[in-house]
Amino acid sequence: MVIRFQLPAPPLQSFVQHYLLMHVRYGGGNPAQASKPMPPTPHHCLYFYPRDALHKLVPNQAKPLQLPPSFVVGPQVQPVSLQFGQDHLLLCVVFWPGGLHRLLDVPVKELLDVSVEGRALLGPAVAAVEARLAELTDYDAMLATTEAFLLGALRRRRARPERPLDRLLPVLLPSGRATASLDCLAADACLSARQFERGFVERVGLSPKLFARLVRFDQAYRLKVSQPTLDWLAVAVRSGYYDYRHLLRDFREFAGMTPPQLLAADQAYVHFAGGDARIGGV
C-alpha cells in the first residue's frame, strides 16, 4: 500500500490544504463484495480514480452507483458506504474552507451532501487530467499532473478583491478556531454576525455552526483511528465535546451509529478486504 501526502506549490497554498495519493492492491476478499462506511466530513475535495471504478451504495437502489473517474464532493452530513475496486488508486485534492469556491468559482452551496462529475462542474480540462492519470505509473508525475491543472485554473482565475473573511477561512482549521463562537469569528472578519454567516455559507456551503459540528466530529473520529488505545471519553474531551453523551449525539446524527459501532464496521471491512483498507476514498 502506498500513501502519500504532499503540500501544494506556494501559489496554491491559500486554496489547497494538501494532496493525498493512495494506491492499494487488495488482498484477501474482493473489496467490491463488501462496503466501507465513510463518515461525514467538513471538507471540499476533488477526487480522481484512474484505475478501478468506485461504487457508492445508494439507499433504496438495488445496484451500487458507479462514480465517474473524477468528481467534486462538498461537506457531507449523511454517511455513505463505498465499494472499492481491486486496484484502488486515488488522488485527492483537499481544499481549505472556501478554497474550492475561490479557486475554481464553484457554487459550493449546491455541493452539500452531493458529488458532481468533474467534467460537468469544472469543464473539459478535467477530461485531459483523467486521461493522463490513466496512462501514468509514476506517482510523482500523477501529483504533478494534478497540480498543473490547478495552477492553470489559478492563472485563469478572475481577479477579485480579497476580503478579511477570505483570509480568515483558510486558517480556521490549522489555528483550531473552526469551532470558535460566531461572534468571535465575525469580529475577526470585520463583519457583523449576520454578514459573516451569509459570507460563510456562500464560500463554504453550510452554516458556521454546522461546519463547527462537522469539524469536531471529524476530529474525534480521526483521533480514535490514529490512537485506538484512547477511551471514548478521552477522545470526546480532546476533541472539544462537553462529555461522551455530547459526542454520542453527533455520531448518531452524522454516522447513523454509535462510536464503537462505527469503529467496528471499519475494522470488519479491513479484515474482509485483506488488511490494507484502513484509509478509504471520499
Kinemage of the C-alpha trace (Angstrom):
@kinemage 1
@onewidth
@group {chain A} dominant
@subgroup {mainchain}
@vectorlist {calphas} color= white
{ca met a 1} P 0.000 0.000 0.000
{ca val a 2} L 1.246 3.473 -0.911
{ca ile a 3} L 0.014 6.570 0.937
{ca arg a 4} L 1.481 9.983 0.207
{ca phe a 5} L 0.526 13.406 1.463
{ca gln a 6} L 2.008 16.377 -0.367
{ca leu a 7} L 1.741 20.111 0.187
{ca pro a 8} L 0.760 22.248 -2.811
{ca ala a 9} L 3.028 24.719 -4.584
{ca pro a 10} L 3.223 28.120 -2.834
{ca pro a 11} L 0.758 29.893 -5.192
{ca leu a 12} L -1.912 27.322 -4.256
{ca gln a 13} L -1.338 27.133 -0.524
{ca ser a 14} L -4.133 29.536 0.434
{ca phe a 15} L -6.600 27.370 -1.527
{ca val a 16} L -5.383 23.770 -1.143
{ca gln a 17} L -4.620 22.065 2.165
{ca his a 18} L -2.812 19.048 0.710
{ca tyr a 19} L -2.871 16.309 -1.895
{ca leu a 20} L -3.458 12.685 -0.971
{ca leu a 21} L -2.303 9.844 -3.196
{ca met a 22} L -3.200 6.320 -2.177
{ca his a 23} L -2.710 3.086 -4.070
{ca val a 24} L -3.930 -0.226 -2.687
{ca arg a 25} L -3.992 -3.578 -4.419
{ca tyr a 26} L -6.288 -5.513 -2.161
{ca gly a 27} L -5.532 -8.972 -0.920
{ca gly a 28} L -7.969 -11.312 0.765
{ca gly a 29} L -11.624 -10.904 -0.179
{ca asn a 30} L -12.812 -8.917 -3.158
{ca pro a 31} L -13.471 -5.394 -1.805
{ca ala a 32} L -16.369 -4.992 -4.245
{ca gln a 33} L -18.216 -7.668 -2.264
{ca ala a 34} L -18.242 -5.520 0.878
{ca ser a 35} L -18.915 -1.879 1.623
{ca lys a 36} L -16.852 0.514 3.695
{ca pro a 37} L -18.722 3.087 5.807
{ca met a 38} L -17.435 6.615 5.215
{ca pro a 39} L -18.340 9.089 7.965
{ca pro a 40} L -19.337 12.666 7.101
{ca thr a 41} L -16.574 15.218 6.594
{ca pro a 42} L -16.390 19.036 6.515
{ca his a 43} L -14.029 19.199 3.535
{ca his a 44} L -14.391 20.109 -0.117
{ca cys a 45} L -12.428 17.641 -2.233
{ca leu a 46} L -11.661 16.914 -5.869
{ca tyr a 47} L -11.177 13.170 -6.446
{ca phe a 48} L -9.577 11.247 -9.273
{ca tyr a 49} L -9.903 7.440 -9.572
{ca pro a 50} L -7.733 6.483 -12.594
{ca arg a 51} L -7.857 2.678 -12.172
{ca asp a 52} L -10.741 0.525 -10.965
{ca ala a 53} L -14.069 2.299 -10.618
{ca leu a 54} L -15.515 3.351 -7.281
{ca his a 55} L -19.115 2.451 -6.415
{ca lys a 56} L -21.428 4.173 -3.974
{ca leu a 57} L -24.286 2.422 -2.203
{ca val a 58} L -27.474 4.455 -2.575
{ca pro a 59} L -30.483 3.884 -0.269
{ca asn a 60} L -33.489 2.286 -1.988
{ca gln a 61} L -31.427 1.401 -5.067
{ca ala a 62} L -30.737 -2.232 -5.859
{ca lys a 63} L -27.354 -1.794 -7.535
{ca pro a 64} L -24.450 0.380 -6.362
{ca leu a 65} L -23.924 3.584 -8.329
{ca gln a 66} L -20.666 3.707 -10.294
{ca leu a 67} L -18.961 7.052 -9.783
{ca pro a 68} L -17.115 8.832 -12.616
{ca pro a 69} L -13.297 8.932 -12.910
{ca ser a 70} L -13.301 12.383 -11.298
{ca phe a 71} L -15.795 14.185 -9.112
{ca val a 72} L -16.106 17.028 -6.637
{ca val a 73} L -17.570 16.476 -3.181
{ca gly a 74} L -18.744 19.081 -0.721
{ca pro a 75} L -19.177 18.709 3.032
{ca gln a 76} L -21.123 15.594 3.957
{ca val a 77} L -23.663 15.426 6.769
{ca gln a 78} L -25.016 11.994 5.821
{ca pro a 79} L -22.918 8.820 5.933
{ca val a 80} L -22.205 6.921 2.734
{ca ser a 81} L -20.902 3.444 2.018
{ca leu a 82} L -18.426 2.759 -0.771
{ca gln a 83} L -17.171 -0.254 -2.660
{ca phe a 84} L -13.595 -0.101 -3.925
{ca gly a 85} L -12.101 -1.964 -6.859
{ca gln a 86} L -9.285 -4.467 -6.561
{ca asp a 87} L -6.778 -1.910 -7.932
{ca his a 88} L -7.686 1.131 -5.848
{ca leu a 89} L -5.776 4.250 -6.938
{ca leu a 90} L -6.913 7.584 -5.535
{ca leu a 91} L -5.706 11.148 -5.992
{ca cys a 92} L -7.495 13.663 -3.821
{ca val a 93} L -7.174 17.449 -3.646
{ca val a 94} L -8.297 18.613 -0.189
{ca phe a 95} L -9.224 22.295 -0.151
{ca trp a 96} L -9.146 24.728 2.744
{ca pro a 97} L -12.552 26.102 3.764
{ca gly a 98} L -13.564 28.467 0.982
{ca gly a 99} L -10.662 27.363 -1.243
{ca leu a 100} L -12.714 25.481 -3.825
{ca his a 101} L -15.078 28.429 -4.263
{ca arg a 102} L -12.300 30.999 -4.572
{ca leu a 103} L -10.011 28.995 -6.865
{ca leu a 104} L -12.470 27.304 -9.215
{ca asp a 105} L -15.529 29.557 -8.753
{ca val a 106} L -17.671 26.565 -7.829
{ca pro a 107} L -21.184 27.202 -6.412
{ca val a 108} L -20.460 25.322 -3.202
{ca lys a 109} L -23.944 25.732 -1.743
{ca glu a 110} L -25.042 23.125 -4.283
{ca leu a 111} L -22.465 20.580 -3.089
{ca leu a 112} L -23.730 19.830 0.419
{ca asp a 113} L -24.112 16.034 0.609
{ca val a 114} L -23.599 15.818 -3.166
{ca ser a 115} L -20.873 14.604 -5.519
{ca val a 116} L -20.744 16.135 -9.001
{ca glu a 117} L -18.850 14.776 -12.014
{ca gly a 118} L -15.617 16.680 -12.523
{ca arg a 119} L -16.143 17.308 -16.233
{ca ala a 120} L -19.653 18.672 -15.702
{ca leu a 121} L -18.536 21.069 -12.978
{ca leu a 122} L -15.011 22.082 -13.998
{ca gly a 123} L -15.036 21.752 -17.764
{ca pro a 124} L -13.154 19.723 -20.398
{ca ala a 125} L -9.715 20.354 -18.862
{ca val a 126} L -10.573 17.715 -16.258
{ca ala a 127} L -11.021 15.101 -19.001
{ca ala a 128} L -7.416 15.671 -20.066
{ca val a 129} L -6.259 15.127 -16.477
{ca glu a 130} L -8.293 11.915 -16.250
{ca ala a 131} L -6.742 10.588 -19.483
{ca arg a 132} L -3.203 11.489 -18.426
{ca leu a 133} L -3.562 9.907 -14.971
{ca ala a 134} L -4.866 6.691 -16.527
{ca glu a 135} L -1.635 6.433 -18.572
{ca leu a 136} L 0.851 7.215 -15.815
{ca thr a 137} L 2.563 4.757 -13.497
{ca asp a 138} L 4.858 7.224 -11.690
{ca tyr a 139} L 3.309 8.740 -8.566
{ca asp a 140} L 5.329 11.968 -8.780
{ca ala a 141} L 4.072 12.502 -12.320
{ca met a 142} L 0.485 11.885 -11.175
{ca leu a 143} L 0.757 14.529 -8.478
{ca ala a 144} L 2.456 16.947 -10.879
{ca thr a 145} L -0.323 16.456 -13.439
{ca thr a 146} L -2.991 17.197 -10.860
{ca glu a 147} L -1.184 20.288 -9.625
{ca ala a 148} L -0.620 21.569 -13.163
{ca phe a 149} L -4.395 21.544 -13.663
{ca leu a 150} L -4.894 23.629 -10.519
{ca leu a 151} L -2.130 26.067 -11.439
{ca gly a 152} L -3.807 26.525 -14.809
{ca ala a 153} L -7.084 27.272 -13.055
{ca leu a 154} L -5.280 29.801 -10.855
{ca arg a 155} L -3.890 31.610 -13.918
{ca arg a 156} L -7.380 31.796 -15.425
{ca arg a 157} L -8.999 32.894 -12.179
{ca arg a 158} L -10.853 36.175 -12.287
{ca ala a 159} L -9.168 38.847 -10.213
{ca arg a 160} L -11.291 39.892 -7.249
{ca pro a 161} L -10.575 41.895 -4.104
{ca glu a 162} L -9.585 39.775 -1.118
{ca arg a 163} L -11.714 40.387 1.946
{ca pro a 164} L -10.830 39.682 5.601
{ca leu a 165} L -13.196 36.698 5.505
{ca asp a 166} L -11.218 35.203 2.583
{ca arg a 167} L -8.030 35.460 4.629
{ca leu a 168} L -9.680 34.006 7.734
{ca leu a 169} L -11.230 30.870 6.237
{ca pro a 170} L -8.000 29.045 5.238
{ca val a 171} L -6.609 29.347 8.774
{ca leu a 172} L -9.720 28.160 10.636
{ca leu a 173} L -8.609 24.529 10.736
{ca pro a 174} L -4.849 24.868 11.414
{ca ser a 175} L -5.475 27.550 14.058
{ca gly a 176} L -8.129 25.462 15.806
{ca arg a 177} L -10.628 28.345 15.521
{ca ala a 178} L -13.141 26.446 13.386
{ca thr a 179} L -15.221 25.769 16.491
{ca ala a 180} L -14.970 29.288 17.961
{ca ser a 181} L -18.135 31.289 18.584
{ca leu a 182} L -19.860 33.031 15.705
{ca asp a 183} L -19.387 36.456 17.296
{ca cys a 184} L -15.628 35.930 17.699
{ca leu a 185} L -15.198 34.763 14.117
{ca ala a 186} L -17.322 37.609 12.788
{ca ala a 187} L -15.180 40.122 14.693
{ca asp a 188} L -12.013 38.579 13.216
{ca ala a 189} L -13.503 39.048 9.733
{ca cys a 190} L -14.596 42.650 10.492
{ca leu a 191} L -18.236 41.717 9.888
{ca ser a 192} L -21.478 41.542 11.805
{ca ala a 193} L -22.620 38.057 12.797
{ca arg a 194} L -25.270 38.089 10.059
{ca gln a 195} L -22.814 39.275 7.382
{ca phe a 196} L -20.276 36.663 8.472
{ca glu a 197} L -22.809 33.844 8.295
{ca arg a 198} L -24.007 34.909 4.854
{ca gly a 199} L -20.439 35.128 3.515
{ca phe a 200} L -19.507 31.827 5.155
{ca val a 201} L -22.403 29.968 3.527
{ca glu a 202} L -21.518 31.466 0.148
{ca arg a 203} L -17.896 30.293 0.383
{ca val a 204} L -18.203 27.042 2.359
{ca gly a 205} L -21.728 25.875 1.544
{ca leu a 206} L -23.129 25.416 5.038
{ca ser a 207} L -23.625 27.431 8.208
{ca pro a 208} L -20.699 28.146 10.565
{ca lys a 209} L -22.478 26.232 13.337
{ca leu a 210} L -22.967 23.070 11.287
{ca phe a 211} L -19.407 23.340 9.956
{ca ala a 212} L -18.064 23.538 13.513
{ca arg a 213} L -20.002 20.412 14.497
{ca leu a 214} L -18.666 18.504 11.480
{ca val a 215} L -15.106 19.590 12.270
{ca arg a 216} L -15.419 18.409 15.871
{ca phe a 217} L -16.972 15.089 14.789
{ca asp a 218} L -14.263 14.554 12.158
{ca gln a 219} L -11.510 15.330 14.659
{ca ala a 220} L -12.940 12.855 17.167
{ca tyr a 221} L -13.194 10.027 14.653
{ca arg a 222} L -9.705 10.583 13.251
{ca leu a 223} L -8.225 10.840 16.736
{ca lys a 224} L -9.690 7.473 17.717
{ca val a 225} L -8.475 5.835 14.490
{ca ser a 226} L -4.966 7.207 14.993
{ca gln a 227} L -4.874 6.397 18.732
{ca pro a 228} L -7.100 3.342 19.230
{ca thr a 229} L -5.994 2.870 22.855
{ca leu a 230} L -7.682 6.133 23.888
{ca asp a 231} L -11.051 5.586 25.517
{ca trp a 232} L -14.025 7.429 24.023
{ca leu a 233} L -14.320 9.849 26.952
{ca ala a 234} L -10.734 10.999 26.385
{ca val a 235} L -11.462 11.312 22.666
{ca ala a 236} L -14.531 13.416 23.433
{ca val a 237} L -12.695 15.800 25.753
{ca arg a 238} L -9.679 16.211 23.456
{ca ser a 239} L -11.988 16.944 20.519
{ca gly a 240} L -13.885 19.705 22.297
{ca tyr a 241} L -17.004 17.857 23.439
{ca tyr a 242} L -18.514 18.507 26.849
{ca asp a 243} L -18.768 14.781 27.577
{ca tyr a 244} L -19.266 11.387 25.946
{ca arg a 245} L -23.035 11.864 25.560
{ca his a 246} L -22.400 15.026 23.547
{ca leu a 247} L -20.080 13.059 21.247
{ca leu a 248} L -22.563 10.170 21.073
{ca arg a 249} L -25.296 12.524 19.819
{ca asp a 250} L -23.167 13.721 16.923
{ca phe a 251} L -22.077 10.189 15.966
{ca arg a 252} L -25.691 9.016 15.857
{ca glu a 253} L -26.723 12.015 13.771
{ca phe a 254} L -23.802 12.104 11.344
{ca ala a 255} L -22.710 8.464 11.152
{ca gly a 256} L -26.024 6.770 11.913
{ca met a 257} L -24.411 4.608 14.606
{ca thr a 258} L -22.588 4.804 17.926
{ca pro a 259} L -18.816 5.418 18.069
{ca pro a 260} L -17.955 1.770 18.847
{ca gln a 261} L -20.288 0.568 16.086
{ca leu a 262} L -18.619 2.827 13.512
{ca leu a 263} L -15.162 1.667 14.521
{ca ala a 264} L -16.255 -1.981 14.449
{ca ala a 265} L -17.737 -1.581 10.954
{ca asp a 266} L -14.481 -0.078 9.716
{ca gln a 267} L -12.408 -2.858 11.276
{ca ala a 268} L -14.719 -5.515 9.803
{ca tyr a 269} L -14.118 -4.099 6.331
{ca val a 270} L -10.352 -4.011 6.873
{ca his a 271} L -10.393 -7.666 7.924
{ca phe a 272} L -12.543 -8.737 4.957
{ca ala a 273} L -10.575 -6.829 2.310
{ca gly a 274} L -7.196 -8.040 3.433
{ca gly a 275} L -5.751 -5.548 5.900
{ca asp a 276} L -4.751 -2.689 3.583
{ca ala a 277} L -8.105 -0.905 3.637
{ca arg a 278} L -7.919 1.321 6.676
{ca ile a 279} L -7.842 4.552 4.670
{ca gly a 280} L -10.538 4.907 2.038
{ca gly a 281} L -11.635 7.353 -0.633
{ca val a 282} L -14.213 10.102 -0.427
